[in-house]
Amino acid sequence: MDEAVSQNPTNPADLTIGQTAGAFDAAATPSVEPLPFFSPVYAPRKPAVFLDRDGTLIEEVNYCRRVEDVHVYEDVSRSLIRLRQAGYVLVIITNQAGIGRGIITEEEYRLVQTECLRQIGPHLISGTYYCPDHPDRATERRKPGIGMLQEAQRDLNIELNNSWFIGDKALDIECGKNAALRTILVATGYGQSEACEPDYRAKDLASAVDCILVD
């Protein structure tokens, strides 16, 4: 993968993941292609479902750094297909403080993320944004800040007003609320022990998707 960092990306096809840039993983998301004559002014915005990764899409592993430890939860792919068919843009938003702490490397993160997307299946995730900040030196990009959501909104022409955030941690719910999104806390990962006030609670991603599609 080309590891160059685009500091001021203007085209989704040109975006690459980086520590301080938008962290849009274009190479790992084949469903995002450059659109000729694309103009955000005239293209209709689409709602999105923002998804935490660890504990929401894949089994929680403390600072996951090995490809063999990546296990996507059952029914994740089927659930994401339902959301795509309903017209939602799907975006992964993940804090990766292990990079900032020096526990994992960016290359290990990339390998884990590539395996995550492989198990999920092609053409489902439109973008992946990660924040490597150490919690003690956090920027607005780190959840519960909304920097990554704003980047996705700009890059993928997202309508935030009708969008959702699904996660297993209080930080995910707070991030969604900070962006005025509707939020769902799943009981996978850390979800059963988190103290927060989401709009809805669900046992897993499949149940969360049921909640969205009947809302």
Secondary structure, 3 states (H helix, E strand, C coil): CCCCCCCCCCCHHHCCCCCCCCCCCHHHCCCCCCCCCCCCCCCCCECEEEECCECCCECCCCCCCCHHHCCECCCHHHHHHHHHHCCCEEEEEEECHHHHCCCCCHHHHHHHHHHHHHHHCCCCCCEEEEECCCHHHCCCCCCCCCHHHHHHHHHHCECHHHCEEEECCHHHHHHHHHCCCEEEEECCCCHHHCCCCCCEEECCHHHHHHHHHHC
